[in-house]
Amino acid sequence: MQAALQRAMTHRAAGDLIGALGAIDEALSLDPYHFVALLSKGALIERTSGERAAAAIYKNALMIVPADDEMPPPLRAPTEHARQVVARTMAGLEAHLLARTGAVKAEVSGEARRRFDESVGIFAGRTRVYTQEPLLLHYPRLPAIPFYDRSLFPWFEELEAATDMIRGELEGALAAAKDDFAPYIAYPKGTPVNQWGELNHSRLWSSLHLWRDGKRQEAACKLCPQTTALLDRLPLADQPGFAPTAMFSALAARTAIPPHTGSTNVRLLCHLPLILPGPARFRVGNETREWKMGEAWVFDDTIEHEAWNDADELRVILIFDIWNPFLDMGERELVRVLLKARQEFFAG
């Protein structure tokens, strides 16, 4: 292996790029996952055939790039160059694809255009495919849709019209029971916290529950009687021991919620912003949106998602879970029985 790499260096120093490529290919035949050899091959292809030809080689090298603290200093600049070549090539390919398909895309609906544009980003290699990754129950053949179409939820009109009323009750709850807003992430001591280290037992992300794991929280509901009555009229995911969950979710200024996924795709989550002191973003899969007052959305939280409060003050939204509209009534009952059976098994 080392002999082949040394021959490649000798050929390259002599200006024999073809000979250098032959020696590199010999080295890679012995170890196809040798980072230095792949990086060197990418550099040689770039010199002989240009960036676009080299991008595929560089991309393979970057898939096995060493961690920053393990990267030998002489390799840092070539590695960064490889990243830039791949990024430029992918951006150029995506722009070319969008330009060539623009006339046809203009004839389709807005939602179809957004879906197509996402497919182009994936096709060009700029972004990744996000799938459902439920932590508890995956129900097969339900669509993996980041944000669901508003037309599926005719009750949005009533919910959004009640924004001022709900915000008023929230402000009363903040004044009367601010200490009841508890950290949303609260892993017991000794439990792996993974990405939640900063937010574990932290009031940077806190919540006041109206329902929690299917149990009505009477004290909070008494503080917000009209909000509670409104939620009672909506298709909450009634799964004893699991759902519904409905809460005011408060995120401190300049705080981010890291990427994560939820428990099951048999239910979806609805957001209604109530306090937005400035810009606040939310990403599901490849789609990032900004909350807007008076506008709700429903999303599949089994697809990786994250949130940012970019403002200098507290951001609060109402979150509650509903049944996935693609489940019929019989399936909903089956899911209820299934989840109850699971509880019985582990309780026994």
C-alpha positions as CSV (number, residue, x, y, z in Angstrom):
1,M,0.0,0.0,0.0
2,Q,2.7,2.5,1.0
3,A,4.8,1.6,-2.0
4,A,1.9,2.3,-4.3
5,L,1.3,5.7,-2.6
6,Q,5.0,6.6,-2.9
7,R,5.0,5.7,-6.6
8,A,2.0,8.0,-7.0
9,M,3.9,10.8,-5.4
10,T,6.9,10.2,-7.6
11,H,4.8,10.2,-10.8
12,R,3.0,13.3,-9.7
13,A,6.2,15.2,-8.9
14,A,7.5,14.3,-12.3
15,G,4.3,15.7,-13.9
16,D,3.1,12.2,-15.0
17,L,-0.5,12.4,-13.8
18,I,-1.6,9.3,-15.7
19,G,1.1,7.3,-14.0
20,A,0.2,8.8,-10.6
21,L,-3.5,7.8,-11.2
22,G,-2.4,4.2,-12.0
23,A,-0.4,4.0,-8.8
24,I,-3.3,5.5,-6.8
25,D,-5.8,3.0,-8.3
26,E,-3.4,0.2,-7.3
27,A,-3.4,1.5,-3.8
28,L,-7.2,1.7,-3.7
29,S,-7.4,-1.9,-5.0
30,L,-5.7,-2.9,-1.8
31,D,-7.8,-0.6,0.4
32,P,-10.8,1.0,-1.2
33,Y,-11.5,3.0,2.0
34,H,-8.1,4.7,2.3
35,F,-8.9,8.4,2.9
36,V,-5.6,9.8,1.7
37,A,-5.6,7.7,-1.5
38,L,-9.2,8.8,-2.3
39,L,-8.4,12.5,-1.6
40,S,-5.3,12.2,-3.8
41,K,-7.3,10.5,-6.6
42,G,-9.8,13.3,-6.5
43,A,-7.0,15.9,-6.8
44,L,-5.6,14.1,-9.8
45,I,-8.9,13.7,-11.5
46,E,-9.6,17.4,-10.9
47,R,-6.3,18.3,-12.7
48,T,-6.9,16.0,-15.6
49,S,-10.7,16.2,-16.1
50,G,-12.0,19.1,-14.1
51,E,-14.1,19.7,-10.9
52,R,-17.3,17.9,-12.1
53,A,-15.4,14.6,-12.7
54,A,-13.5,14.9,-9.4
55,A,-16.6,15.7,-7.3
56,A,-17.7,12.0,-7.1
57,I,-14.3,10.9,-5.9
58,Y,-14.1,13.8,-3.4
59,K,-17.6,12.9,-2.2
60,N,-16.6,9.3,-1.5
61,A,-13.5,10.6,0.4
62,L,-15.6,12.9,2.5
63,M,-17.8,10.0,3.6
64,I,-14.9,8.6,5.5
65,V,-13.2,11.8,6.5
66,P,-11.5,11.6,9.9
67,A,-12.8,13.6,12.9
68,D,-11.4,17.1,13.2
69,D,-9.3,16.2,16.2
70,E,-7.8,13.3,14.3
71,M,-7.1,15.1,11.1
72,P,-3.4,15.5,10.4
73,P,-2.7,19.2,9.8
74,P,-1.4,18.7,6.2
75,L,-4.7,17.2,5.2
76,R,-7.0,20.0,6.4
77,A,-6.6,22.3,3.5
78,P,-7.0,19.6,0.8
79,T,-10.1,18.3,2.7
80,E,-11.7,21.7,2.8
81,H,-10.9,22.1,-0.9
82,A,-12.7,18.8,-1.6
83,R,-15.7,20.0,0.4
84,Q,-15.8,23.2,-1.7
85,V,-15.6,21.3,-5.0
86,V,-18.4,19.0,-4.0
87,A,-20.6,21.9,-2.8
88,R,-20.0,23.9,-6.0
89,T,-20.7,20.9,-8.2
90,M,-23.9,20.0,-6.4
91,A,-25.1,23.6,-6.4
92,G,-24.3,23.8,-10.1
93,L,-26.1,20.6,-10.9
94,E,-29.2,21.6,-8.9
95,A,-29.3,25.0,-10.7
96,H,-29.0,23.3,-14.0
97,L,-31.8,20.8,-13.2
98,L,-34.1,23.5,-12.0
99,A,-33.4,25.7,-15.0
100,R,-34.1,22.9,-17.5
101,T,-37.4,21.9,-15.7
102,G,-38.6,25.4,-15.0
103,A,-41.1,25.7,-17.8
104,V,-42.8,22.4,-17.0
105,K,-42.8,23.2,-13.2
106,A,-44.6,26.4,-13.8
107,E,-47.6,24.4,-14.9
108,V,-48.1,22.5,-11.7
109,S,-49.5,23.4,-8.3
110,G,-47.5,25.2,-5.5
111,E,-47.3,22.1,-3.3
112,A,-46.2,20.0,-6.3
113,R,-43.5,22.5,-7.0
114,R,-42.2,22.4,-3.5
115,R,-42.1,18.6,-3.5
116,F,-40.4,18.6,-6.9
117,D,-37.8,21.1,-5.7
118,E,-37.0,19.0,-2.7
119,S,-36.6,16.0,-5.0
120,V,-34.1,17.9,-7.1
121,G,-32.1,18.8,-4.0
122,I,-31.9,15.2,-3.1
123,F,-31.2,14.1,-6.7
124,A,-28.4,16.6,-6.9
125,G,-26.9,15.3,-3.7
126,R,-27.2,18.6,-1.8
127,T,-29.6,17.3,0.8
128,R,-30.7,14.0,2.3
129,V,-33.8,11.9,2.4
130,Y,-35.7,12.1,5.6
131,T,-37.9,9.2,6.6
132,Q,-40.2,8.5,9.5
133,E,-38.3,7.4,12.6
134,P,-40.8,6.8,15.4
135,L,-39.4,6.0,18.8
136,L,-42.4,3.8,19.8
137,L,-44.8,2.7,17.1
138,H,-44.4,2.8,13.3
139,Y,-47.7,2.2,11.5
140,P,-47.0,1.1,7.9
141,R,-48.2,2.8,4.7
142,L,-48.9,6.2,6.2
143,P,-47.3,8.9,4.1
144,A,-44.1,10.6,5.3
145,I,-45.3,14.2,4.9
146,P,-43.4,16.9,6.8
147,F,-46.2,19.5,6.8
148,Y,-49.7,18.3,6.1
149,D,-52.0,20.2,3.7
150,R,-54.4,22.6,5.5
151,S,-57.4,21.3,3.6
152,L,-57.2,18.1,5.7
153,F,-58.1,20.1,8.9
154,P,-61.3,22.1,8.5
155,W,-61.2,23.0,12.1
156,F,-58.1,25.2,11.5
157,E,-60.5,28.2,10.9
158,E,-62.0,27.9,14.4
159,L,-58.6,27.3,16.0
160,E,-56.8,30.3,14.3
161,A,-59.8,32.6,15.0
162,A,-59.3,31.8,18.7
163,T,-55.6,32.9,18.8
164,D,-56.3,36.1,20.8
165,M,-58.4,34.2,23.3
166,I,-55.9,31.5,23.8
167,R,-53.1,34.0,24.2
168,G,-55.0,35.9,26.8
169,E,-55.5,32.7,28.9
170,L,-51.8,31.9,28.4
171,E,-50.8,35.3,29.7
172,G,-53.0,34.7,32.7
173,A,-51.4,31.3,33.3
174,L,-47.9,32.9,33.0
175,A,-48.9,35.5,35.6
176,A,-50.6,33.1,38.0
177,A,-48.6,30.0,37.6
178,K,-45.3,30.7,36.0
179,D,-43.5,28.3,38.3
180,D,-45.7,25.5,36.9
181,F,-43.9,25.8,33.6
182,A,-41.6,22.9,34.1
183,P,-38.5,21.8,32.0
184,Y,-39.8,19.9,29.0
185,I,-36.8,17.6,29.0
186,A,-36.3,15.9,32.3
187,Y,-34.3,12.7,32.1
188,P,-33.5,10.9,35.4
189,K,-29.9,11.0,36.7
190,G,-27.8,8.3,35.0
191,T,-30.0,8.2,31.8
192,P,-28.2,8.9,28.5
193,V,-29.3,12.3,27.4
194,N,-27.7,12.3,24.0
195,Q,-28.6,15.6,22.2
196,W,-30.5,16.9,25.2
197,G,-27.6,17.7,27.5
198,E,-28.1,21.4,27.4
199,L,-31.8,21.3,27.8
200,N,-32.1,18.5,30.4
201,H,-33.8,19.9,33.5
202,S,-33.4,23.4,32.0
203,R,-36.1,26.1,32.0
204,L,-34.8,27.3,28.7
205,W,-37.5,25.0,27.2
206,S,-40.4,24.7,29.6
207,S,-44.0,23.7,29.3
208,L,-47.4,23.9,31.0
209,H,-49.5,20.8,30.2
210,L,-53.3,20.8,29.7
211,W,-53.2,17.1,28.9
212,R,-50.2,14.9,29.4
213,D,-50.0,11.3,28.1
214,G,-53.8,11.1,28.0
215,K,-54.4,12.6,31.4
216,R,-56.2,15.9,31.9
217,Q,-54.2,18.3,34.0
218,E,-57.0,19.9,36.0
219,A,-55.1,22.8,37.6
220,A,-53.8,24.0,34.3
221,C,-57.2,23.5,32.6
222,K,-58.9,25.6,35.2
223,L,-56.5,28.5,34.3
224,C,-57.5,28.1,30.7
225,P,-61.2,27.1,30.5
226,Q,-62.0,28.4,27.0
227,T,-58.8,26.9,25.5
228,T,-59.7,23.6,27.2
229,A,-63.2,23.7,25.8
230,L,-61.9,24.5,22.3
231,L,-59.5,21.5,22.4
232,D,-62.3,19.3,23.6
233,R,-64.0,20.0,20.2
234,L,-60.9,19.0,18.1
235,P,-59.9,15.5,17.0
236,L,-57.3,15.0,19.7
237,A,-55.5,11.6,19.6
238,D,-57.3,9.8,22.5
239,Q,-54.9,7.0,23.3
240,P,-55.2,6.2,27.1
241,G,-51.8,6.3,28.7
242,F,-50.2,7.9,25.6
243,A,-52.3,10.8,24.2
244,P,-53.6,13.4,24.0
245,T,-50.8,15.7,25.0
246,A,-51.6,19.4,24.8
247,M,-49.4,22.1,26.2
248,F,-48.0,25.6,26.1
249,S,-44.4,25.3,25.0
250,A,-42.1,28.1,26.0
251,L,-38.6,28.5,24.5
252,A,-36.2,31.1,25.9
253,A,-34.5,33.8,23.9
254,R,-31.7,32.7,21.5
255,T,-32.4,29.0,22.3
256,A,-32.5,26.1,19.9
257,I,-34.2,22.7,20.2
258,P,-31.9,20.1,18.7
259,P,-33.0,17.6,15.9
260,H,-35.1,14.8,17.2
261,T,-38.1,12.6,16.4
262,G,-41.4,11.7,18.1
263,S,-43.0,8.5,19.3
264,T,-45.5,7.4,16.6
265,N,-46.9,8.3,13.2
266,V,-50.5,7.3,14.2
267,R,-50.8,10.9,15.5
268,L,-49.6,14.2,14.2
269,L,-48.7,17.4,16.0
270,C,-50.4,20.8,15.6
271,H,-48.7,24.1,16.4
272,L,-50.4,27.5,17.0
273,P,-48.0,30.4,17.8
274,L,-49.1,32.6,20.7
275,I,-46.1,34.8,21.6
276,L,-43.7,35.6,18.9
277,P,-41.4,38.5,19.9
278,G,-39.3,38.1,16.7
279,P,-38.1,35.6,14.2
280,A,-38.6,31.9,15.2
281,R,-38.0,29.0,12.8
282,F,-39.0,25.4,12.6
283,R,-37.6,22.6,10.4
284,V,-39.2,19.3,9.5
285,G,-37.1,17.2,7.2
286,N,-35.9,19.4,4.4
287,E,-38.5,22.1,4.9
288,T,-37.9,25.1,7.2
289,R,-40.7,27.6,8.0
290,E,-41.2,30.6,10.2
291,W,-44.1,30.8,12.6
292,K,-46.6,33.5,11.9
293,M,-49.2,34.8,14.3
294,G,-52.7,33.4,13.6
295,E,-51.4,30.6,11.4
296,A,-51.4,26.9,12.6
297,W,-49.8,24.0,11.0
298,V,-49.8,20.2,11.4
299,F,-46.6,18.1,10.9
300,D,-45.4,14.6,11.3
301,D,-43.0,14.6,14.3
302,T,-41.6,11.2,13.5
303,I,-39.6,13.0,10.8
304,E,-36.5,14.7,12.2
305,H,-37.4,18.2,13.3
306,E,-35.8,21.1,15.2
307,A,-36.7,24.6,16.3
308,W,-35.0,28.0,16.9
309,N,-36.1,31.1,18.8
310,D,-33.9,33.7,17.2
311,A,-35.6,36.6,19.1
312,D,-34.4,38.3,22.3
313,E,-37.5,37.3,24.3
314,L,-39.6,34.3,25.2
315,R,-41.5,32.4,22.4
316,V,-44.6,30.4,23.3
317,I,-46.7,28.1,21.1
318,L,-49.7,25.8,21.7
319,I,-48.9,22.2,20.8
320,F,-51.4,19.3,20.8
321,D,-51.6,15.9,19.1
322,I,-54.3,14.7,16.8
323,W,-55.1,11.5,15.0
324,N,-53.4,11.0,11.7
325,P,-56.3,11.7,9.2
326,F,-55.3,8.7,7.1
327,L,-56.4,6.2,9.8
328,D,-60.0,5.2,9.7
329,M,-62.1,4.8,12.8
330,G,-61.5,1.1,13.0
331,E,-57.8,1.5,12.9
332,R,-57.9,4.1,15.6
333,E,-59.6,1.7,17.9
334,L,-57.1,-1.0,17.0
335,V,-54.3,1.4,17.9
336,R,-55.9,2.2,21.3
337,V,-56.2,-1.6,22.1
338,L,-52.6,-2.2,20.8
339,L,-51.1,0.5,23.0
340,K,-53.1,-0.6,26.0
341,A,-51.9,-4.2,25.5
342,R,-48.4,-3.0,25.5
343,Q,-48.9,-1.2,28.8
344,E,-50.4,-4.4,30.3
345,F,-47.5,-6.5,29.1
346,F,-44.8,-4.4,30.8
347,A,-46.9,-3.8,33.9
348,G,-47.4,-7.5,34.5
